[in-house]
Amino acid sequence: MSAIAQRSEPRTGRGDFGRLLRAEWTKFRTVRGWVVTITAAALVTVSLGLLSASGEHSSCGAGPVETACAPPPVGPGGEAVDDSFFFVHRSLAGDGGITARLTSLTGVIRKPDVIPGQRNTVAGVVPWAKAGIMIKESTRRGSPYAAVMMTGEHGVRMQHDFTHDVAGRPGGVSRQSARWLRLTRSGDTLTGYESADGANWTRIGTSSLAGLPATVQVGLFAASPGDLTVTQGDLGGSTAAVRFTEATGEFDQVKLDGEVSGAWREDDIRGGPLKPDGSVHHPGRAARSGDTFSVTGVGDIAPVIEGPFAERPLGGAPAGLILVIVVAVLFITAEYRHGLIRVTLLAGPCRGRTLAAKALALGLVTFAAALPAVAITFLVGGRILRANGNVILPVPVLTQVRVVAGMAAVFALVAVLALALGALLRRGVAAVITAVAVIVVPLVLATTSILPDSAARWLLRVTPAAGFAVQQSIPEYAHVLSHYAPTAGFYPLPPWGGLAVLAGYAALALGLAVFRLRRRDA
């Protein structure tokens, strides 16, 4: 009797779990329908992604002639940047700096025309309009720089190399409350200061621009990004419009320190298409009287966050996921339907470990099938988009790896979550519908302009669809005003945070399935 009881006790060693894992893998690969369907999921992801990329074409007009769109300049960190501003500058050799008093920041904003044919412009500045002082490697767009500036609504800031932003003292500027700005160079280190009276200075921040040449450009600048207006639709969704603005900074008591050479030069550093005659749209300008300068600029000095993202070809992933959900649910419910679950539990009496082995086997199989599919879609789809004239925003190699591996992990976690739902509900149709409803439907609703932005963001925070955040390649920047909405490709959670939400749902559902399997006879 004791021998029989001893044999019936669950074995919990590593070798036992390995045996269970091999058994589940054998089950999966011997059912041809499951193998075919998981392969079909990978093929659907690839084919839909490449088909979508093949249908997207883009070109830029130069008068009556359509030409390929020029890619945006690339900043020191490898990101696409908008380096457009008006620059009044001189050459600085070696260490030195610039000090200036800003007495005014004004501008104009173009609003929708009230009278057809008559431009409607109003006085004002947008929140991230900026005017200040700058040290820049050269006038080449995308070259390293550091700047201390006054903004429209965010006070004094120090920014460098497009993606870095440090806040100074808040508030505005006027002739009665002028702002003193200072920027110094010591080797590759640039330090920004501000003062209310020109005598007592407060350090804002320090930046290290490795590889700065001996001679750089130092001077005054102004820029103004477009005015963003987001209109909510009556039936959900939103529309973003950006209109022309310009900003003017008034400076006096300008002082340059160090070995400064050459006369003051004016450069309208601009990107984007030109007019048919080669002139600049809405050119900037400057005026000078002694040490008093007026500088007017258009554009922005910031990362580019609008345009085709690198993950665009992965739009076919939800269709592939539906097939993965079907396979994952059948992987467990078929055993209940045919009564084979009793055999499975006899082979592995420790029910929790048996279900864990089944989940791990399915997750590994799904990840192995999804990884090459996602990689092919991402890389080949990107090449097709570029060949069709689309300018894809560049992202670092590590970000590309995160997008590909992360999306393969999404496939694997969705498979585990669907398997757990199958084990909980024990009905194939009900489990498939539930999995699609909590994973795919929220994603579609949130990213297709059906819901208001607030509701779309809420869905992508609290549902398993949050996992799709792992594919977002362009981050949000606090110092760049844009329409950060799911319809524009931005998720409310960070990439790994969103994936963690999906993993949490999969773990919770699997835990509940184990609990039910232990409490109720198969």
C-alpha positions in Angstrom: 0.0 0.0 0.0 2.8 2.4 0.9 4.6 1.6 -2.4 1.4 2.4 -4.3 1.0 5.7 -2.4 4.6 6.6 -3.0 4.3 6.1 -6.7 1.2 8.3 -6.9 2.8 11.3 -5.3 3.6 14.1 -7.7 7.2 14.3 -8.7 8.5 17.9 -8.7 12.1 17.6 -9.9 13.6 19.5 -12.8 13.8 16.3 -14.9 10.0 15.8 -14.4 9.2 19.3 -15.7 11.5 18.7 -18.7 9.7 15.5 -19.4 6.3 17.4 -19.3 7.7 20.1 -21.6 8.9 17.6 -24.1 5.5 15.8 -24.0 3.6 19.1 -24.7 6.0 19.9 -27.5 5.4 16.4 -29.0 1.6 17.0 -28.7 1.8 20.3 -30.6 4.0 19.1 -33.4 2.1 15.9 -34.1 -1.2 17.8 -34.7 -0.8 19.0 -38.3 -3.6 21.6 -38.0 -1.9 23.4 -35.2 1.4 23.5 -37.0 -0.2 24.7 -40.2 -2.2 27.4 -38.4 0.8 28.8 -36.4 2.7 28.9 -39.7 -0.2 30.6 -41.3 -0.2 33.2 -38.5 3.4 34.1 -39.4 2.7 34.2 -43.1 -0.4 36.4 -42.6 1.7 38.8 -40.5 4.4 39.0 -43.3 2.0 39.1 -46.3 -0.3 41.8 -44.9 2.6 43.9 -43.7 4.4 43.8 -47.1 1.2 44.3 -49.0 0.4 47.4 -47.0 4.0 48.8 -47.5 3.7 48.1 -51.2 0.6 50.3 -51.4 2.1 53.3 -49.7 3.7 55.9 -52.1 4.9 59.4 -51.4 6.5 62.2 -53.3 7.2 65.9 -52.8 6.3 68.6 -55.3 8.8 71.1 -56.7 6.4 73.2 -58.9 4.8 71.0 -61.5 7.4 68.2 -61.0 7.1 65.5 -58.4 10.4 64.5 -56.7 11.5 62.2 -54.0 11.1 63.6 -50.5 14.3 64.6 -48.9 15.0 62.8 -45.6 15.2 65.0 -42.5 18.6 65.7 -41.0 19.9 63.4 -38.4 21.0 64.7 -35.0 24.1 63.6 -32.9 22.0 60.7 -31.4 20.9 59.3 -34.7 17.3 60.6 -34.5 15.6 62.6 -37.2 15.5 66.3 -36.3 13.9 69.6 -37.3 16.8 72.1 -37.3 15.1 75.2 -38.6 15.7 78.7 -37.1 17.1 82.1 -37.8 20.7 82.5 -36.6 22.7 85.7 -36.2 26.2 84.5 -35.4 30.0 84.9 -35.4 32.9 82.5 -35.2 34.4 81.6 -31.8 37.8 79.8 -31.6 38.5 77.9 -28.4 36.9 78.8 -25.1 34.6 81.7 -24.6 30.9 82.5 -24.5 28.1 84.9 -25.1 25.9 87.0 -22.8 22.7 88.8 -23.8 19.7 90.4 -22.3 16.3 89.4 -23.7 13.7 92.1 -23.3 10.9 90.8 -25.4 9.5 87.7 -27.0 6.6 88.3 -29.4 5.1 86.6 -32.4 2.2 86.0 -34.7 0.0 83.0 -35.2 -2.1 82.3 -38.3 -5.6 81.2 -37.5 -8.3 79.8 -39.8 -9.4 82.4 -42.3 -12.7 84.1 -41.4 -13.0 85.9 -44.8 -12.0 83.7 -47.8 -8.7 84.9 -49.3 -7.8 87.2 -46.4 -5.2 85.8 -44.0 -6.2 85.8 -40.3 -3.2 86.4 -38.2 -3.2 87.3 -34.5 -0.4 88.4 -32.1 0.9 85.7 -29.8 3.5 83.0 -29.2 3.0 79.3 -29.1 4.1 77.4 -25.9 7.5 76.3 -27.3 8.4 79.4 -29.3 11.9 80.2 -28.4 14.5 82.9 -28.6 17.9 83.0 -27.0 21.6 82.4 -27.4 23.4 79.4 -29.0 26.8 77.8 -29.5 26.6 75.4 -32.5 29.3 73.3 -34.2 28.3 74.8 -37.6 25.3 76.0 -39.6 24.9 72.4 -41.0 21.5 71.2 -40.1 21.7 68.4 -37.4 25.1 69.5 -36.1 25.6 69.5 -32.3 24.6 72.6 -30.3 23.7 74.0 -26.9 21.3 76.9 -26.3 19.8 78.9 -23.5 16.5 80.4 -24.4 13.2 81.9 -23.3 10.1 80.0 -24.4 6.5 81.1 -24.9 5.0 79.4 -21.9 7.8 77.2 -20.3 10.1 79.8 -18.9 13.9 79.7 -19.4 15.3 76.4 -20.7 18.7 75.0 -21.6 18.6 72.5 -24.5 21.2 70.7 -26.4 21.5 68.1 -29.2 17.7 68.3 -29.8 16.6 65.7 -27.3 17.9 67.2 -24.0 16.0 69.8 -22.1 16.6 71.4 -18.7 14.2 73.8 -17.0 15.3 77.1 -15.7 13.3 79.8 -13.9 9.6 79.9 -15.0 7.7 83.0 -16.0 7.7 85.4 -18.9 9.8 88.3 -20.2 9.1 92.0 -20.8 11.1 95.2 -20.8 10.2 95.7 -17.2 11.2 92.1 -16.4 14.1 91.3 -18.7 15.9 88.0 -18.7 19.7 87.8 -18.9 21.1 84.7 -20.6 24.7 83.4 -20.7 26.3 80.4 -22.4 30.0 79.5 -21.9 32.3 77.0 -23.5 35.2 75.3 -21.8 36.6 72.6 -24.1 33.6 70.3 -24.9 31.7 71.5 -21.9 29.0 74.1 -22.3 27.3 75.7 -19.3 24.1 77.8 -19.3 23.2 80.5 -16.8 20.4 83.0 -16.3 20.0 86.1 -14.3 17.3 88.7 -13.4 19.7 91.6 -13.1 22.9 90.7 -15.0 24.9 90.5 -11.7 23.6 87.5 -9.8 23.7 84.4 -12.0 22.1 81.0 -11.6 23.4 77.9 -13.4 20.8 76.1 -15.4 22.7 73.1 -16.6 25.8 71.7 -18.3 26.2 69.7 -21.4 29.1 67.8 -22.9 29.3 67.9 -26.7 32.1 65.5 -27.4 34.1 66.2 -30.5 33.3 69.9 -30.9 35.7 71.5 -33.3 38.1 74.3 -32.2 36.0 76.9 -34.0 32.3 77.0 -33.5 29.4 79.4 -34.2 28.1 81.6 -31.4 25.1 84.0 -31.6 21.4 84.8 -31.2 18.5 82.8 -32.6 14.7 82.6 -32.8 12.4 79.8 -33.8 8.7 79.0 -33.6 7.0 75.6 -34.2 3.6 75.5 -35.7 0.4 76.1 -33.7 -1.2 72.8 -32.9 -5.0 72.5 -32.8 -6.7 69.2 -32.0 -10.4 68.9 -32.9 -12.4 66.1 -31.4 -14.9 64.5 -33.8 -18.6 64.2 -33.0 -18.5 60.4 -33.2 -15.0 59.9 -31.7 -11.5 60.3 -32.9 -9.7 63.6 -33.4 -8.0 65.7 -36.1 -4.8 67.6 -35.6 -3.9 70.7 -37.6 -0.7 72.7 -37.5 -0.6 76.4 -38.7 2.2 78.8 -39.4 3.7 80.9 -36.5 6.8 83.0 -36.1 8.6 84.4 -33.0 10.7 87.6 -32.5 13.2 88.1 -29.8 14.6 91.5 -28.9 18.1 91.5 -27.4 20.5 94.1 -26.1 23.7 94.3 -24.2 25.1 91.5 -26.3 28.7 90.6 -25.2 31.0 88.0 -26.7 33.9 86.5 -24.8 36.9 84.7 -26.2 38.6 84.8 -29.6 35.7 85.9 -31.8 36.3 86.7 -35.5 34.4 87.9 -38.5 31.4 90.1 -38.8 27.9 89.2 -37.7 26.3 86.8 -40.3 22.7 86.0 -40.8 21.5 82.5 -41.8 18.0 81.3 -42.2 18.6 77.7 -41.4 15.6 76.0 -42.8 14.4 72.6 -44.1 11.4 71.6 -46.1 10.5 72.3 -49.7 11.2 75.6 -51.3 9.0 77.7 -53.5 9.2 77.0 -57.3 11.6 79.9 -57.6 13.9 78.5 -55.0 13.1 81.0 -52.3 12.2 80.1 -48.7 8.6 79.9 -47.4 8.0 82.5 -44.7 11.7 83.6 -44.4 13.1 84.8 -41.1 14.9 88.1 -40.6 17.0 90.2 -38.3 17.7 93.9 -37.6 20.6 95.4 -35.7 21.4 98.8 -34.1 24.6 98.8 -32.2 24.4 96.0 -29.6 20.6 95.8 -30.0 19.3 92.9 -32.1 15.8 91.9 -33.3 15.7 88.3 -34.5 12.6 86.7 -36.1 12.5 82.9 -36.8 10.3 80.2 -38.1 10.6 76.4 -37.4 11.9 74.4 -34.5 15.0 72.9 -33.0 13.8 69.5 -31.8 13.3 65.9 -32.7 11.0 65.0 -35.6 8.2 62.9 -34.3 5.7 63.0 -37.2 6.0 60.9 -40.3 6.0 57.2 -41.1 7.4 55.2 -38.2 9.7 52.2 -38.6 7.0 49.9 -37.1 4.4 50.8 -39.8 4.7 47.5 -41.7 3.7 45.6 -38.6 0.1 46.6 -39.1 -0.8 43.0 -40.1 0.1 41.6 -36.6 -3.4 41.7 -35.2 -4.6 39.4 -38.0 -1.8 37.0 -37.3 -2.6 37.1 -33.6 -6.2 36.0 -34.2 -4.8 32.7 -35.7 -2.4 32.4 -32.7 -5.4 32.8 -30.3 -7.3 30.0 -32.1 -4.3 27.6 -31.9 -3.6 28.4 -28.3 -7.3 27.9 -27.2 -7.5 24.6 -29.1 -4.3 23.4 -27.5 -6.1 23.0 -24.2 -9.8 22.8 -25.1 -9.3 20.0 -27.5 -8.1 17.8 -24.6 -11.3 18.6 -22.6 -13.5 18.0 -25.6 -12.0 14.6 -26.4 -11.4 13.6 -22.7 -7.6 13.5 -23.1 -7.1 15.9 -20.3 -7.3 13.0 -17.8 -4.5 11.2 -19.6 -2.4 14.4 -19.5 -3.0 14.8 -15.7 -2.1 11.2 -15.1 1.2 11.7 -16.9 1.8 14.8 -14.8 0.0 14.5 -11.5 1.2 18.0 -10.4 -1.5 19.9 -12.3 0.0 23.3 -11.9 3.3 22.2 -13.4 1.5 20.4 -16.2 -0.3 23.5 -17.2 2.9 25.6 -16.8 4.7 23.2 -19.1 1.9 23.4 -21.7 2.0 27.2 -21.5 5.8 27.3 -21.8 5.9 24.9 -24.8 3.2 27.0 -26.6 4.9 30.3 -25.8 8.3 29.1 -27.1 6.8 27.7 -30.3 4.9 30.9 -30.9 7.9 33.1 -30.2 10.0 31.0 -32.5 7.4 31.3 -35.3 6.8 35.0 -34.7 10.4 36.2 -34.4 11.4 35.6 -38.1 8.0 36.8 -39.3 8.2 40.1 -37.4 11.9 40.6 -38.4 11.2 40.0 -42.1 8.1 42.3 -42.1 9.9 45.0 -40.2 13.1 45.0 -42.3 11.7 44.2 -45.8 8.6 46.3 -45.3 10.8 49.3 -44.3 12.8 48.9 -47.5 9.7 48.7 -49.6 8.3 51.9 -48.0 11.6 53.7 -48.7 11.7 52.5 -52.3 8.2 54.0 -52.7 9.4 57.4 -51.7 8.4 57.3 -48.0 10.8 58.9 -45.5 10.9 56.5 -42.5 12.1 58.2 -39.3 15.4 56.5 -38.4 15.8 54.8 -35.0 18.8 53.3 -33.3 19.7 49.6 -33.8 18.8 48.7 -30.2 15.4 50.2 -30.7 14.9 48.1 -33.8 15.9 45.0 -31.9 13.5 45.9 -29.1 10.6 46.4 -31.6 11.2 43.0 -33.3 11.9 40.9 -30.2 9.2 42.8 -28.3 6.5 42.0 -30.9 7.6 38.4 -31.0 7.1 38.4 -27.2 3.7 39.9 -27.6 2.7 36.9 -29.8 4.0 34.5 -27.2 2.3 36.2 -24.3 -1.0 36.4 -26.2 -0.7 32.7 -26.8 -0.2 32.0 -23.1 -3.1 34.3 -22.2 -5.4 32.6 -24.7 -4.3 29.2 -23.4 -5.2 30.2 -19.9 -8.6 31.5 -21.0 -9.2 28.2 -22.7 -8.3 26.3 -19.5 -10.6 28.6 -17.5 -13.6 28.5 -19.8 -13.1 25.0 -21.3 -15.1 26.0 -24.3 -13.2 26.8 -27.5 -15.6 29.3 -29.1 -16.1 31.2 -25.8 -12.4 31.4 -25.1 -11.5 32.6 -28.6 -14.2 35.3 -28.5 -13.0 36.4 -25.1 -9.4 36.6 -26.1 -10.1 38.5 -29.2 -12.4 40.9 -27.3 -9.7 41.7 -24.7 -6.6 41.8 -26.9 -7.4 42.7 -30.5 -10.6 44.7 -30.2 -9.2 47.3 -27.8 -6.3 47.8 -30.1 -8.5 48.3 -33.2 -10.8 50.7 -31.3 -8.0 52.8 -29.9 -6.0 53.2 -33.1 -8.6 53.7 -35.8 -10.2 57.1 -34.8 -13.3 55.4 -33.4 -12.9 56.6 -29.8 -12.0 59.9 -28.2 -8.3 60.2 -27.4 -8.9 59.9 -23.7 -10.9 56.7 -24.0 -8.3 55.2 -26.5 -5.5 55.9 -24.0 -7.5 54.4 -21.2 -8.0 51.2 -23.2 -4.3 50.9 -23.9 -3.4 51.3 -20.3 -5.8 48.8 -18.7 -6.3 46.0 -21.3 -3.8 43.4 -22.6 -3.6 45.5 -25.7 -1.2 47.7 -23.8 1.5 45.2 -24.8 1.6 46.7 -28.3 3.4 49.7 -26.8 6.6 47.7 -27.2 6.5 48.4 -31.0 6.6 52.3 -30.5 9.9 53.4 -32.0 9.7 57.2 -31.5 9.3 58.4 -27.9 7.3 61.3 -26.7 9.3 64.4 -25.8 8.1 66.8 -23.1 9.6 69.8 -25.0 7.9 69.0 -28.3 4.2 69.7 -28.6 2.5 67.2 -30.8 -0.7 65.1 -31.0 0.5 62.2 -28.8 -2.5 59.9 -29.5 -2.8 56.2 -30.3 -4.1 57.1 -33.8 -0.8 58.8 -34.4 1.2 55.8 -33.2 1.8 56.9 -29.6 0.9 54.7 -26.6 0.2 55.9 -23.1 2.6 53.5 -21.5 6.4 53.1 -22.1 7.3 50.1 -24.3 8.4 47.7 -21.6 5.7 49.0 -19.3 3.0 48.1 -21.8 4.6 44.7 -22.3 4.6 44.2 -18.6 0.8 44.8 -18.5 0.2 42.1 -21.0 2.6 39.7 -19.2 0.7 40.5 -16.0 -2.6 39.5 -17.6 -1.1 36.3 -18.9 0.4 35.4 -15.5 -2.9 36.2 -13.7 -5.0 34.2 -16.1 -2.6 31.3 -15.9 -2.7 31.4 -12.2 -6.5 31.4 -12.1 -6.5 28.5 -14.5 -4.1 26.5 -12.3 -6.3 27.3 -9.3 -9.4 26.0 -11.1 -7.6 22.9 -12.4 -6.6 22.0 -8.8 -10.0 22.7 -7.3 -12.2 21.0 -9.8 -11.9 17.6 -11.4 -10.9 17.6 -15.1 
